Amino acid sequence: MKMKSVGALVSCGDPVGTVFRVGDKYVMTAYHIIKRIPGNYRFENKKTFVNFNESPCTHHDVIFTFKRLVFYDEELDFAVLEVSKPKRLPKGLELSKLNCDELGGIRLSIIGYGHPGQHKKTLDPCCHLIEANSPRILQAQQWFKTNSDYHKRILKGTGQNPSIVDIGFGNLNDPRIFTIDSFMEQGVSGAPALVASGYNGRMKVSGLMTHGIPEFFYLLPKLVTSGRFPPEHRFARGTTMKAIYTCIRKENRKLAKELFN
């Protein structure tokens, strides 16, 4: 497994997401993570860096800062950034132009920093793909419909916008997006989703993790999430590498070839 090629994005002392090594001098992550970092801290600033150690709190021998934002797409929620000291970077991951199912896979492996019980790089090796019309999704949608008024009242009482409950799972039929089961929590955004490809089981990145669904779950008080929210009604979502490749190739063929060659 390609654990060494995955790192934590740390800004102002806090781990804010996951990145992974691609191309000759780049990392890839979720764009919303970069967007949240104050502009004056994003580039050429030692307060924002990548730590490839098992724990983001472990001392890092090399400080990998960001030189520039090379490419991003807000809708697909991905970003490619050039990193300082590229010769010291770990080996890059192999990106796939095909989706997981096109590679013959039904499960994905996630490497990231979103373990709910520890702040360490973690492998979730058996994340099943969830289809939009699966019994799990249909049951969860029915449960949300039954409990939507309750969740809206809770959010309104905490000063949040209750209309986010109506978003639910969003568009599950978008072919650019995939949905999986994973025990990872916040912090896994930007993590690579890998699938074993071919007869030799070669690991390729077929997706990038972006967020958990339903999104309103993360706004609910802990008392509600721990006691009254069934864990089987929560999922993780990501953007397919196929969609990312198509997006980059449309605007920058040279970069697409470098990343996906």
C-alpha positions as a Markdown table, in Angstrom:
| # | Residue | x | y | z |
|---|---|---|---|---|
| 1 | Met | 0.0 | 0.0 | 0.0 |
| 2 | Lys | 1.2 | 3.5 | -0.9 |
| 3 | Met | 1.1 | 4.9 | 2.7 |
| 4 | Lys | 4.3 | 7.0 | 2.4 |
| 5 | Ser | 2.8 | 9.0 | -0.6 |
| 6 | Val | 0.0 | 10.4 | 1.6 |
| 7 | Gly | 0.5 | 13.3 | 3.9 |
| 8 | Ala | -1.4 | 15.6 | 6.3 |
| 9 | Leu | -2.0 | 19.3 | 5.3 |
| 10 | Val | -1.1 | 21.3 | 8.4 |
| 11 | Ser | -2.0 | 25.0 | 8.7 |
| 12 | Cys | -1.2 | 27.2 | 11.7 |
| 13 | Gly | -0.5 | 24.1 | 13.8 |
| 14 | Asp | -3.7 | 22.2 | 13.0 |
| 15 | Pro | -4.2 | 19.2 | 10.6 |
| 16 | Val | -6.9 | 20.4 | 8.1 |
| 17 | Gly | -7.0 | 17.6 | 5.6 |
| 18 | Thr | -5.2 | 15.0 | 3.6 |
| 19 | Val | -3.0 | 15.3 | 0.4 |
| 20 | Phe | -1.3 | 12.8 | -1.8 |
| 21 | Arg | 1.8 | 13.0 | -4.1 |
| 22 | Val | 1.2 | 13.1 | -7.9 |
| 23 | Gly | 3.3 | 14.0 | -10.9 |
| 24 | Asp | 6.8 | 15.3 | -10.7 |
| 25 | Lys | 6.3 | 18.1 | -8.1 |
| 26 | Tyr | 2.7 | 18.2 | -7.1 |
| 27 | Val | 0.2 | 17.1 | -4.5 |
| 28 | Met | -3.6 | 16.7 | -4.9 |
| 29 | Thr | -6.2 | 17.4 | -2.3 |
| 30 | Ala | -9.8 | 18.8 | -1.9 |
| 31 | Tyr | -10.2 | 22.4 | -3.0 |
| 32 | His | -12.4 | 23.4 | -0.1 |
| 33 | Ile | -9.5 | 22.7 | 2.3 |
| 34 | Ile | -7.3 | 25.2 | 0.4 |
| 35 | Lys | -10.1 | 27.7 | 0.2 |
| 36 | Arg | -10.4 | 27.7 | 4.0 |
| 37 | Ile | -6.8 | 28.6 | 4.6 |
| 38 | Pro | -6.3 | 32.4 | 4.8 |
| 39 | Gly | -4.7 | 33.7 | 1.6 |
| 40 | Asn | -1.5 | 35.1 | 3.2 |
| 41 | Tyr | -0.8 | 31.6 | 4.7 |
| 42 | Arg | -1.4 | 29.5 | 1.6 |
| 43 | Phe | 1.8 | 29.9 | -0.4 |
| 44 | Glu | 5.5 | 30.1 | 0.5 |
| 45 | Asn | 4.6 | 30.2 | 4.2 |
| 46 | Lys | 6.1 | 27.8 | 6.7 |
| 47 | Lys | 2.9 | 27.9 | 8.8 |
| 48 | Thr | 1.1 | 25.9 | 6.0 |
| 49 | Phe | 2.9 | 22.7 | 5.0 |
| 50 | Val | 2.6 | 19.0 | 4.2 |
| 51 | Asn | 3.8 | 16.4 | 6.7 |
| 52 | Phe | 4.2 | 12.8 | 5.3 |
| 53 | Asn | 4.9 | 11.2 | 8.7 |
| 54 | Glu | 2.5 | 8.8 | 10.3 |
| 55 | Ser | 1.4 | 11.5 | 12.7 |
| 56 | Pro | 1.1 | 15.1 | 11.7 |
| 57 | Cys | 2.4 | 16.0 | 15.1 |
| 58 | Thr | 5.7 | 14.2 | 14.5 |
| 59 | His | 8.7 | 16.4 | 13.7 |
| 60 | His | 9.3 | 16.7 | 10.0 |
| 61 | Asp | 12.8 | 16.8 | 8.6 |
| 62 | Val | 11.7 | 18.6 | 5.4 |
| 63 | Ile | 9.1 | 21.4 | 5.3 |
| 64 | Phe | 7.1 | 21.0 | 2.1 |
| 65 | Thr | 5.3 | 24.3 | 1.5 |
| 66 | Phe | 3.1 | 25.2 | -1.4 |
| 67 | Lys | 4.6 | 27.3 | -4.2 |
| 68 | Arg | 1.4 | 27.8 | -6.2 |
| 69 | Leu | -2.1 | 26.6 | -7.0 |
| 70 | Val | -1.6 | 24.9 | -10.4 |
| 71 | Phe | -5.2 | 23.8 | -11.1 |
| 72 | Tyr | -8.5 | 23.5 | -9.3 |
| 73 | Asp | -12.2 | 23.0 | -9.9 |
| 74 | Glu | -14.6 | 24.2 | -7.2 |
| 75 | Glu | -17.6 | 22.0 | -8.4 |
| 76 | Leu | -15.5 | 18.8 | -8.5 |
| 77 | Asp | -13.7 | 20.0 | -5.3 |
| 78 | Phe | -10.1 | 19.1 | -6.2 |
| 79 | Ala | -6.9 | 21.1 | -6.4 |
| 80 | Val | -3.4 | 20.4 | -7.7 |
| 81 | Leu | -0.6 | 22.3 | -5.9 |
| 82 | Glu | 3.1 | 22.6 | -6.7 |
| 83 | Val | 5.3 | 21.8 | -3.7 |
| 84 | Ser | 8.7 | 23.1 | -2.6 |
| 85 | Lys | 11.7 | 20.8 | -2.6 |
| 86 | Pro | 10.2 | 18.3 | -5.1 |
| 87 | Lys | 13.3 | 16.1 | -5.1 |
| 88 | Arg | 12.7 | 15.3 | -1.5 |
| 89 | Leu | 9.1 | 14.2 | -2.0 |
| 90 | Pro | 8.0 | 10.6 | -1.6 |
| 91 | Lys | 7.1 | 8.6 | -4.8 |
| 92 | Gly | 3.9 | 9.7 | -6.5 |
| 93 | Leu | 0.8 | 7.6 | -6.8 |
| 94 | Glu | -0.5 | 6.3 | -10.1 |
| 95 | Leu | -3.7 | 7.9 | -11.2 |
| 96 | Ser | -6.3 | 6.0 | -13.1 |
| 97 | Lys | -8.4 | 7.5 | -16.0 |
| 98 | Leu | -11.0 | 4.8 | -15.3 |
| 99 | Asn | -13.6 | 4.5 | -12.5 |
| 100 | Cys | -13.4 | 1.8 | -9.9 |
| 101 | Asp | -16.1 | -0.4 | -11.5 |
| 102 | Glu | -14.4 | 0.0 | -14.9 |
| 103 | Leu | -11.3 | -1.4 | -13.4 |
| 104 | Gly | -13.3 | -4.4 | -12.1 |
| 105 | Gly | -13.4 | -3.2 | -8.5 |
| 106 | Ile | -16.3 | -3.1 | -6.0 |
| 107 | Arg | -14.3 | -1.8 | -3.1 |
| 108 | Leu | -11.9 | 1.0 | -2.5 |
| 109 | Ser | -9.0 | 1.5 | 0.0 |
| 110 | Ile | -8.7 | 5.0 | 1.6 |
| 111 | Ile | -5.5 | 6.4 | 3.1 |
| 112 | Gly | -6.0 | 9.5 | 5.2 |
| 113 | Tyr | -6.0 | 11.3 | 8.6 |
| 114 | Gly | -9.7 | 11.0 | 9.4 |
| 115 | His | -9.6 | 8.3 | 12.0 |
| 116 | Pro | -12.2 | 9.2 | 14.7 |
| 117 | Gly | -10.1 | 7.9 | 17.5 |
| 118 | Gln | -6.5 | 9.0 | 16.7 |
| 119 | His | -4.7 | 11.7 | 14.7 |
| 120 | Lys | -2.6 | 9.3 | 12.6 |
| 121 | Lys | -2.4 | 8.3 | 9.0 |
| 122 | Thr | -4.8 | 5.4 | 8.6 |
| 123 | Leu | -5.8 | 2.8 | 6.0 |
| 124 | Asp | -9.4 | 1.9 | 5.6 |
| 125 | Pro | -8.9 | -1.1 | 3.3 |
| 126 | Cys | -12.4 | -2.3 | 2.4 |
| 127 | Cys | -14.8 | 0.5 | 1.5 |
| 128 | His | -17.7 | -0.8 | -0.5 |
| 129 | Leu | -19.2 | 1.3 | -3.3 |
| 130 | Ile | -22.8 | 2.2 | -2.6 |
| 131 | Glu | -25.2 | 2.5 | -5.5 |
| 132 | Ala | -27.8 | 5.3 | -5.6 |
| 133 | Asn | -30.7 | 2.8 | -5.7 |
| 134 | Ser | -29.3 | 0.4 | -3.1 |
| 135 | Pro | -31.4 | -0.7 | -0.1 |
| 136 | Arg | -29.0 | 1.2 | 2.2 |
| 137 | Ile | -29.6 | 4.5 | 0.5 |
| 138 | Leu | -33.4 | 4.0 | 0.1 |
| 139 | Gln | -33.7 | 3.1 | 3.8 |
| 140 | Ala | -31.6 | 6.1 | 4.8 |
| 141 | Gln | -33.7 | 8.5 | 2.6 |
| 142 | Gln | -36.9 | 7.2 | 4.2 |
| 143 | Trp | -35.4 | 7.7 | 7.7 |
| 144 | Phe | -34.3 | 11.3 | 6.8 |
| 145 | Lys | -37.8 | 12.1 | 5.5 |
| 146 | Thr | -39.3 | 10.9 | 8.7 |
| 147 | Asn | -36.9 | 12.8 | 10.9 |
| 148 | Ser | -36.2 | 16.0 | 8.9 |
| 149 | Asp | -38.4 | 18.3 | 11.0 |
| 150 | Tyr | -36.6 | 17.2 | 14.1 |
| 151 | His | -33.2 | 17.8 | 12.6 |
| 152 | Lys | -34.3 | 21.2 | 11.4 |
| 153 | Arg | -35.5 | 22.2 | 14.8 |
| 154 | Ile | -32.2 | 21.2 | 16.3 |
| 155 | Leu | -30.2 | 23.2 | 13.8 |
| 156 | Lys | -32.4 | 26.2 | 14.1 |
| 157 | Gly | -32.0 | 26.1 | 17.9 |
| 158 | Thr | -28.2 | 26.2 | 17.5 |
| 159 | Gly | -28.2 | 29.1 | 15.1 |
| 160 | Gln | -27.6 | 27.0 | 11.9 |
| 161 | Asn | -29.5 | 27.2 | 8.7 |
| 162 | Pro | -32.1 | 24.4 | 8.8 |
| 163 | Ser | -32.6 | 24.3 | 5.0 |
| 164 | Ile | -29.3 | 22.3 | 4.7 |
| 165 | Val | -31.4 | 19.3 | 5.9 |
| 166 | Asp | -33.3 | 19.4 | 2.6 |
| 167 | Ile | -30.1 | 18.7 | 0.6 |
| 168 | Gly | -29.9 | 15.2 | 2.1 |
| 169 | Phe | -27.5 | 13.1 | 0.0 |
| 170 | Gly | -27.4 | 15.6 | -2.9 |
| 171 | Asn | -27.3 | 14.2 | -6.4 |
| 172 | Leu | -26.4 | 10.5 | -6.0 |
| 173 | Asn | -26.8 | 9.9 | -9.8 |
| 174 | Asp | -23.9 | 12.2 | -10.8 |
| 175 | Pro | -21.5 | 9.9 | -12.7 |
| 176 | Arg | -18.5 | 12.1 | -11.6 |
| 177 | Ile | -19.2 | 11.3 | -7.9 |
| 178 | Phe | -18.9 | 8.0 | -6.0 |
| 179 | Thr | -20.3 | 7.0 | -2.6 |
| 180 | Ile | -18.7 | 4.6 | -0.2 |
| 181 | Asp | -18.9 | 3.2 | 3.3 |
| 182 | Ser | -15.9 | 4.3 | 5.5 |
| 183 | Phe | -15.2 | 4.8 | 9.2 |
| 184 | Met | -13.1 | 7.9 | 8.4 |
| 185 | Glu | -14.3 | 11.2 | 9.7 |
| 186 | Gln | -13.4 | 14.9 | 9.0 |
| 187 | Gly | -9.8 | 15.1 | 8.1 |
| 188 | Val | -10.0 | 12.5 | 5.4 |
| 189 | Ser | -11.0 | 15.2 | 2.8 |
| 190 | Gly | -8.4 | 15.1 | 0.0 |
| 191 | Ala | -7.5 | 11.5 | 0.6 |
| 192 | Pro | -6.8 | 9.1 | -2.3 |
| 193 | Ala | -9.3 | 6.3 | -3.0 |
| 194 | Leu | -7.3 | 3.3 | -4.4 |
| 195 | Val | -8.4 | 0.2 | -6.2 |
| 196 | Ala | -6.5 | -3.0 | -7.1 |
| 197 | Ser | -6.2 | -3.1 | -10.9 |
| 198 | Gly | -5.3 | -6.0 | -13.3 |
| 199 | Tyr | -4.1 | -9.5 | -12.6 |
| 200 | Asn | -1.2 | -8.2 | -10.5 |
| 201 | Gly | -3.4 | -6.2 | -8.2 |
| 202 | Arg | -1.6 | -3.0 | -8.9 |
| 203 | Met | -3.0 | -0.1 | -6.8 |
| 204 | Lys | -4.2 | 2.9 | -8.7 |
| 205 | Val | -6.0 | 6.0 | -7.5 |
| 206 | Ser | -9.5 | 6.1 | -8.9 |
| 207 | Gly | -11.0 | 8.8 | -6.7 |
| 208 | Leu | -10.4 | 11.7 | -4.3 |
| 209 | Met | -12.4 | 11.9 | -1.1 |
| 210 | Thr | -14.3 | 15.2 | -0.6 |
| 211 | His | -16.9 | 15.1 | 2.2 |
| 212 | Gly | -19.2 | 13.0 | 4.3 |
| 213 | Ile | -23.0 | 12.9 | 3.7 |
| 214 | Pro | -25.5 | 14.0 | 4.8 |
| 215 | Glu | -23.6 | 17.3 | 5.4 |
| 216 | Phe | -25.9 | 18.5 | 8.0 |
| 217 | Phe | -24.7 | 15.7 | 10.3 |
| 218 | Tyr | -21.6 | 17.6 | 11.0 |
| 219 | Leu | -23.6 | 20.6 | 12.2 |
| 220 | Leu | -25.6 | 18.7 | 14.8 |
| 221 | Pro | -24.8 | 18.7 | 18.5 |
| 222 | Lys | -22.7 | 15.7 | 19.7 |
| 223 | Leu | -25.5 | 14.5 | 21.9 |
| 224 | Val | -27.7 | 14.1 | 18.8 |
| 225 | Thr | -25.0 | 12.5 | 16.5 |
| 226 | Ser | -23.9 | 10.0 | 19.1 |
| 227 | Gly | -27.3 | 8.9 | 20.3 |
| 228 | Arg | -30.0 | 9.5 | 17.7 |
| 229 | Phe | -28.3 | 9.3 | 14.4 |
| 230 | Pro | -27.9 | 5.7 | 13.0 |
| 231 | Pro | -24.3 | 5.2 | 11.7 |
| 232 | Glu | -25.6 | 3.1 | 8.8 |
| 233 | His | -27.3 | 6.2 | 7.4 |
| 234 | Arg | -24.0 | 8.0 | 6.9 |
| 235 | Phe | -21.6 | 7.7 | 3.9 |
| 236 | Ala | -18.5 | 9.3 | 2.4 |
| 237 | Arg | -18.3 | 10.8 | -1.0 |
| 238 | Gly | -15.6 | 11.6 | -3.5 |
| 239 | Thr | -14.8 | 12.7 | -7.0 |
| 240 | Thr | -13.7 | 10.1 | -9.6 |
| 241 | Met | -10.3 | 10.4 | -11.1 |
| 242 | Lys | -12.0 | 10.0 | -14.5 |
| 243 | Ala | -13.9 | 13.2 | -13.9 |
| 244 | Ile | -10.7 | 15.0 | -12.7 |
| 245 | Tyr | -8.7 | 13.8 | -15.7 |
| 246 | Thr | -11.4 | 15.0 | -18.1 |
| 247 | Cys | -11.6 | 18.4 | -16.3 |
| 248 | Ile | -7.8 | 19.0 | -16.4 |
| 249 | Arg | -7.3 | 17.7 | -19.9 |
| 250 | Lys | -10.0 | 20.2 | -21.2 |
| 251 | Glu | -8.0 | 23.1 | -19.9 |
| 252 | Asn | -4.4 | 21.9 | -19.7 |
| 253 | Arg | -3.4 | 18.9 | -21.7 |
| 254 | Lys | 0.3 | 19.1 | -20.7 |
| 255 | Leu | -0.6 | 18.9 | -17.0 |
| 256 | Ala | -3.1 | 16.1 | -17.6 |
| 257 | Lys | -0.4 | 14.0 | -19.4 |
| 258 | Glu | 2.1 | 14.7 | -16.6 |
| 259 | Leu | -0.3 | 13.6 | -13.9 |
| 260 | Phe | -2.0 | 10.7 | -15.6 |
| 261 | Asn | 0.8 | 9.3 | -17.9 |
